[in-house]
Amino acid sequence: MPSTRRHAPEAGAARDVLDLGGYVPYFLTAISNTWSRSSSRLYLKRFGVGVTEWRVISQLAIEPGIPAQRICEVIELDKGAVSRSVATLIAAGHVREQPDPRDARRQLLALTDTGYALHDQLIALATAREAVLLADLSAEERAQFTHVLRRIHAKLPELREFEA
């Protein structure tokens, strides 16, 4: 399906415009924004943390004892957002930091026991919401969809070439 269509307004020249029904970035943005906003509202209401804190918590559960920079790399958020979230989680007692034995200027982050307890509650809710989102897909469609998303994700570095 093409991502543009010819549009001829009443006054003016015909031109190509986006056809949102076939423009993949539209769907990715709409899904991502809606997912993030609703997740953040829900997590704030139930657990007192937003979606960015959840992303930090989930990464620390996957990779305990990592620096904030690693979190930025994996979840592709800017350093400021991660830094604010980490500070919030440290203040709440969900994350602890300790100096990196290889580089005293760097702090390594890990979940505390309360951080893991919060993680366990959040992951149950996050995966339940994911199941709702994907409920109409067969197991084969889910596997294909995930495969396509991985391929698209692998192309992200090429998009940065347009920034130069």
C-alpha distance (Angstrom), angle and dihedral (degrees) to the residues before:
residue distance angle dihedral
M1 . . .
P2 3.80 . .
S3 3.77 118.4 .
T4 3.81 95.2 -143.1
R5 3.77 135.4 49.9
R6 3.77 134.0 -168.6
H7 3.80 112.8 -101.5
A8 3.79 125.0 -169.8
P9 3.80 111.8 -169.7
E10 3.79 119.0 -157.5
A11 3.78 90.4 -102.5
G12 3.76 122.1 30.2
A13 3.74 139.5 28.1
A14 3.77 124.9 -45.5
R15 3.77 113.1 -106.0
D16 3.77 141.5 171.3
V17 3.80 114.3 -91.6
L18 3.76 131.2 179.5
D19 3.77 116.9 -84.7
L20 3.78 99.1 -147.8
G21 3.80 90.8 -163.2
G22 3.81 89.0 67.6
Y23 3.80 103.3 26.5
V24 3.81 106.8 105.7
P25 3.85 96.7 -161.2
Y26 3.82 88.6 58.4
F27 3.80 91.5 57.9
L28 3.80 93.4 43.0
T29 3.81 91.4 50.1
A30 3.81 95.5 44.0
I31 3.80 92.6 48.4
S32 3.80 94.2 43.6
N33 3.80 95.5 46.1
T34 3.80 93.9 46.4
W35 3.80 92.0 45.0
S36 3.82 93.3 48.4
R37 3.81 96.1 44.9
S38 3.79 94.6 47.2
S39 3.80 91.9 43.1
S40 3.78 92.1 50.3
R41 3.81 93.3 49.2
L42 3.79 91.7 47.5
Y43 3.81 95.6 45.3
L44 3.81 91.9 46.2
K45 3.79 91.1 50.4
R46 3.81 96.0 46.1
F47 3.79 103.7 30.5
G48 3.80 109.1 13.4
V49 3.81 94.4 -115.9
G50 3.78 131.8 101.2
V51 3.76 130.5 -134.0
T52 3.82 93.2 -90.1
E53 3.81 90.9 55.6
W54 3.81 88.5 48.1
R55 3.80 90.0 53.0
V56 3.81 90.6 51.1
I57 3.81 91.6 47.0
S58 3.80 92.5 48.5
Q59 3.80 92.4 50.1
L60 3.81 91.8 48.7
A61 3.80 89.3 51.8
I62 3.81 89.1 52.7
E63 3.82 95.4 42.4
P64 3.82 112.4 20.8
G65 3.79 117.3 -164.8
I66 3.80 99.9 27.6
P67 3.81 130.4 138.8
A68 3.79 121.4 -108.9
Q69 3.81 89.2 -109.4
R70 3.80 89.8 65.8
I71 3.81 90.0 53.4
C72 3.81 89.3 51.9
E73 3.80 90.5 52.1
V74 3.79 96.0 49.2
I75 3.80 102.0 40.7
E76 3.80 92.5 32.9
L77 3.79 96.9 -131.2
D78 3.77 125.4 140.8
K79 3.78 120.2 -98.3
G80 3.80 93.3 -111.5
A81 3.80 95.0 57.5
V82 3.80 92.3 45.8
S83 3.80 91.9 45.9
R84 3.83 92.0 52.1
S85 3.79 91.6 47.0
V86 3.79 92.9 47.9
A87 3.82 90.7 49.5
T88 3.81 90.2 50.2
L89 3.81 91.8 48.9
I90 3.82 92.6 46.9
A91 3.81 91.0 49.8
A92 3.81 90.1 50.1
G93 3.80 91.0 50.4
H94 3.82 95.5 -115.2
V95 3.81 96.6 112.3
R96 3.79 131.9 37.9
E97 3.76 127.8 -163.4
Q98 3.78 131.2 -151.5
P99 3.78 132.3 178.4
D100 3.78 116.4 -89.7
P101 3.83 106.2 -113.0
R102 3.83 89.1 -143.7
D103 3.82 95.4 48.4
A104 3.81 118.8 21.3
R105 3.82 90.5 -164.0
R106 3.80 90.5 65.4
Q107 3.79 127.9 72.5
L108 3.79 123.0 -145.4
L109 3.79 116.6 -144.4
A110 3.77 130.1 -146.4
L111 3.77 137.3 166.5
T112 3.78 119.2 -103.4
D113 3.79 122.0 -140.0
T114 3.82 89.3 -90.5
G115 3.81 88.7 48.1
Y116 3.79 90.6 55.1
A117 3.81 90.6 47.0
L118 3.81 89.5 52.1
H119 3.81 89.9 46.2
D120 3.80 91.1 54.2
Q121 3.80 92.0 52.7
L122 3.79 93.2 45.0
I123 3.79 95.7 47.1
A124 3.80 91.3 52.5
L125 3.81 90.4 53.8
A126 3.82 94.6 41.3
T127 3.79 93.8 51.5
A128 3.81 91.8 44.8
R129 3.82 88.9 54.6
E130 3.82 90.4 46.8
A131 3.81 89.2 53.3
V132 3.82 89.9 54.5
L133 3.81 91.0 49.5
L134 3.80 92.5 51.5
A135 3.81 99.1 33.9
D136 3.81 95.0 111.6
L137 3.80 93.5 54.1
S138 3.79 123.4 89.8
A139 3.80 119.3 -128.9
E140 3.81 88.6 -101.7
E141 3.82 92.1 50.1
R142 3.80 90.5 49.3
A143 3.80 90.7 51.9
Q144 3.82 91.4 48.0
F145 3.80 92.3 45.7
T146 3.80 92.1 50.3
H147 3.80 89.8 47.2
V148 3.82 91.3 52.7
L149 3.82 91.5 46.7
R150 3.81 90.3 52.0
R151 3.80 90.2 51.5
I152 3.80 91.4 49.3
H153 3.80 90.6 46.3
A154 3.80 89.7 53.1
K155 3.81 89.0 58.3
L156 3.82 94.1 57.7
P157 3.82 94.9 94.6
E158 3.81 88.6 59.6
L159 3.81 89.9 58.6
R160 3.78 89.4 61.7
E161 3.80 88.6 64.5
F162 3.83 87.6 72.3
E163 3.82 89.2 60.8
A164 3.81 92.6 66.0
